[in-house]
Amino acid sequence: MIETSAADTPRLTGRGAARRSELFEELVALLVSEGFSQLTLDDLAARLHCSKRTLYGLAGSKEQLVRAAVVHFFRRATVRVESVLAAESDPAERLAAYLRAVSAELAPVSGEFFDDVAAFEPAAEVYERNTRAAAGRVQQLIEEAVTAGVFREVHVTFAADVIASVMVRIQRRQVAAATGLADAAAYEQLAELLLHGLRKG
């Protein structure tokens, strides 16, 4: 789960909160589908059918809006991934369920969005923080499966470090550059490799 602070969240309380919340959801959907580097505040206001003043009611600048949107995207994705994980009890399948749920959350996201996130340091930091948290979750899931006897005895910390390295390469768009795989597809491939490599006989 990514950590957030008051600065991570736009002003969605008080008078008109419902409309601001709806507008912010529309903003997140727009950025996720198209990216944000080429969009000015004027563009965003036009696309969202609101005034720039309304956008400034959410955050003080385009950069703050973008960062808040990225935080929101990953926070929401984390909640849904954890919900999928909670529904799976088999130790081996929990790891697969987790990585595939991550893949499912990333699948609708445009390459433009991920490229823009990688190029914009405040957003890249959010993605990297989320990736570190996900890597830690993967280590926990491997430990669970080894303890339950469904995964081979492996050096869990080393395995988790290797997996984390791949996840960071995905986050930094290095896997996409090297293989042409979208982030979601890369997580799906990682899940397959792990299950075949770790599961006993």
C-alpha positions as CSV (number, residue, x, y, z in Angstrom):
1,M,0.0,0.0,0.0
2,I,1.5,3.4,-0.9
3,E,1.8,5.9,1.8
4,T,0.0,9.2,1.3
5,S,-0.1,12.6,3.0
6,A,-2.5,15.5,2.9
7,A,-0.5,17.0,0.1
8,D,-1.2,13.9,-2.0
9,T,-4.9,14.4,-2.1
10,P,-6.8,17.2,-3.9
11,R,-9.3,19.3,-2.1
12,L,-12.4,17.2,-2.4
13,T,-14.2,18.3,0.8
14,G,-16.5,21.2,1.6
15,R,-19.1,22.8,-0.6
16,G,-19.3,21.3,-4.1
17,A,-17.3,18.2,-2.9
18,A,-19.3,15.8,-5.0
19,R,-18.7,17.7,-8.2
20,R,-15.0,18.1,-7.5
21,S,-14.7,14.4,-6.7
22,E,-16.5,13.5,-10.0
23,L,-14.3,16.0,-11.9
24,F,-11.1,14.5,-10.4
25,E,-12.2,11.0,-11.4
26,E,-12.7,12.3,-15.0
27,L,-9.2,13.9,-14.8
28,V,-7.6,10.6,-13.7
29,A,-9.4,8.7,-16.5
30,L,-8.2,11.2,-19.1
31,L,-4.6,11.2,-18.0
32,V,-4.5,7.4,-17.8
33,S,-5.9,7.0,-21.3
34,E,-3.8,9.7,-23.0
35,G,-0.9,10.7,-20.8
36,F,-0.3,14.2,-19.6
37,S,2.9,15.8,-21.0
38,Q,1.2,17.3,-24.0
39,L,-1.8,18.6,-22.1
40,T,-1.9,22.1,-20.8
41,L,-4.3,23.3,-18.1
42,D,-6.3,25.0,-20.9
43,D,-6.5,21.6,-22.6
44,L,-7.6,19.9,-19.5
45,A,-10.2,22.5,-18.7
46,A,-11.6,22.2,-22.3
47,R,-11.6,18.4,-22.2
48,L,-13.3,18.2,-18.8
49,H,-15.8,21.0,-19.6
50,C,-14.8,23.2,-16.7
51,S,-12.9,26.3,-16.0
52,K,-9.2,26.6,-15.1
53,R,-10.4,28.2,-11.9
54,T,-12.2,24.9,-11.1
55,L,-9.0,22.9,-11.7
56,Y,-7.2,25.3,-9.4
57,G,-9.8,24.4,-6.9
58,L,-8.4,20.8,-7.0
59,A,-4.7,21.7,-6.9
60,G,-2.5,24.7,-7.3
61,S,-0.8,23.7,-10.5
62,K,-0.8,21.2,-13.3
63,E,2.1,19.4,-11.7
64,Q,0.2,19.0,-8.4
65,L,-2.8,17.8,-10.3
66,V,-0.8,15.2,-12.1
67,R,0.9,13.9,-9.0
68,A,-2.4,13.7,-7.2
69,A,-3.9,11.8,-10.1
70,V,-1.1,9.3,-10.1
71,V,-1.3,8.8,-6.4
72,H,-5.1,8.2,-6.7
73,F,-4.6,5.7,-9.6
74,F,-2.1,3.6,-7.6
75,R,-4.0,3.9,-4.4
76,R,-7.2,2.6,-6.0
77,A,-5.3,-0.1,-7.9
78,T,-3.7,-1.3,-4.6
79,V,-7.1,-1.6,-2.9
80,R,-8.5,-3.7,-5.8
81,V,-5.4,-5.9,-6.0
82,E,-5.6,-6.6,-2.3
83,S,-9.3,-7.4,-2.6
84,V,-8.4,-10.0,-5.2
85,L,-5.7,-11.4,-3.0
86,A,-8.0,-11.6,0.0
87,A,-10.3,-13.9,-2.0
88,E,-7.6,-16.4,-2.7
89,S,-6.5,-18.9,0.1
90,D,-4.2,-21.3,-1.8
91,P,-0.6,-20.2,-1.0
92,A,0.7,-20.8,-4.5
93,E,-2.3,-19.3,-6.2
94,R,-2.1,-16.2,-4.0
95,L,1.2,-15.1,-5.7
96,A,-0.3,-15.7,-9.1
97,A,-3.5,-13.9,-8.2
98,Y,-1.5,-10.9,-6.9
99,L,0.6,-10.5,-10.0
100,R,-2.3,-11.1,-12.4
101,A,-4.4,-8.6,-10.5
102,V,-1.5,-6.1,-10.9
103,S,-1.5,-6.9,-14.6
104,A,-5.2,-6.4,-14.8
105,E,-5.0,-3.0,-13.2
106,L,-2.3,-1.9,-15.5
107,A,-3.8,-3.4,-18.7
108,P,-6.2,-0.4,-19.5
109,V,-3.4,2.2,-19.0
110,S,-1.9,3.8,-22.1
111,G,1.8,3.6,-22.9
112,E,1.8,7.4,-23.1
113,F,0.7,7.6,-19.4
114,F,3.5,5.3,-18.3
115,D,6.1,7.1,-20.5
116,D,5.0,10.5,-19.0
117,V,5.1,9.1,-15.5
118,A,8.6,7.9,-16.0
119,A,9.7,11.3,-17.4
120,F,8.0,13.4,-14.6
121,E,10.0,12.9,-11.4
122,P,7.2,13.5,-8.8
123,A,5.0,11.0,-10.6
124,A,7.9,8.5,-11.2
125,E,8.6,8.6,-7.4
126,V,5.0,7.6,-6.7
127,Y,5.2,4.7,-9.2
128,E,8.6,3.6,-7.7
129,R,7.3,3.8,-4.2
130,N,4.3,1.7,-5.2
131,T,6.6,-0.8,-6.9
132,R,8.8,-1.2,-3.8
133,A,5.6,-1.9,-1.7
134,A,4.5,-4.4,-4.3
135,A,7.9,-6.1,-4.3
136,G,7.7,-6.4,-0.5
137,R,4.2,-8.0,-0.9
138,V,5.6,-10.5,-3.3
139,Q,8.3,-11.5,-0.8
140,Q,5.6,-12.1,1.8
141,L,3.7,-14.3,-0.6
142,I,6.7,-16.3,-1.5
143,E,7.5,-16.8,2.2
144,E,3.9,-18.0,2.8
145,A,4.1,-20.5,0.0
146,V,7.5,-21.9,1.0
147,T,6.3,-22.2,4.6
148,A,3.2,-24.1,3.4
149,G,5.4,-26.5,1.4
150,V,4.0,-25.7,-2.0
151,F,7.0,-23.8,-3.3
152,R,10.5,-25.2,-3.4
153,E,13.0,-24.2,-0.7
154,V,14.6,-21.1,-2.1
155,H,16.5,-18.2,-0.7
156,V,13.5,-16.0,-0.3
157,T,15.3,-12.7,0.1
158,F,17.3,-13.4,-3.1
159,A,14.2,-14.5,-5.0
160,A,12.4,-11.4,-3.9
161,D,15.3,-9.2,-4.8
162,V,15.4,-10.6,-8.3
163,I,11.6,-10.1,-8.7
164,A,11.9,-6.6,-7.3
165,S,14.6,-5.8,-9.9
166,V,12.3,-6.9,-12.7
167,M,9.4,-4.9,-11.2
168,V,11.6,-1.8,-11.0
169,R,12.7,-2.3,-14.7
170,I,9.1,-2.5,-15.6
171,Q,8.3,0.7,-13.7
172,R,11.2,2.5,-15.4
173,R,10.0,1.4,-18.8
174,Q,13.2,-0.5,-19.4
175,V,11.3,-3.8,-20.0
176,A,9.0,-2.1,-22.5
177,A,12.0,-0.7,-24.3
178,A,13.9,-4.0,-24.4
179,T,11.0,-6.4,-25.2
180,G,8.1,-4.3,-26.5
181,L,5.9,-5.7,-23.7
182,A,3.4,-3.4,-22.1
183,D,3.7,-3.1,-18.3
184,A,0.6,-5.3,-17.8
185,A,1.9,-8.0,-20.2
186,A,5.3,-7.9,-18.4
187,Y,3.6,-8.6,-15.1
188,E,1.7,-11.5,-16.6
189,Q,4.9,-13.0,-18.0
190,L,6.6,-12.5,-14.6
191,A,3.7,-14.4,-12.9
192,E,4.1,-17.4,-15.3
193,L,7.9,-17.5,-14.8
194,L,7.5,-17.4,-11.0
195,L,4.9,-20.1,-10.8
196,H,6.8,-22.5,-13.1
197,G,10.1,-21.8,-11.3
198,L,8.9,-21.9,-7.7
199,R,6.2,-24.5,-7.6
200,K,7.2,-28.0,-6.4
201,G,7.2,-30.9,-9.0
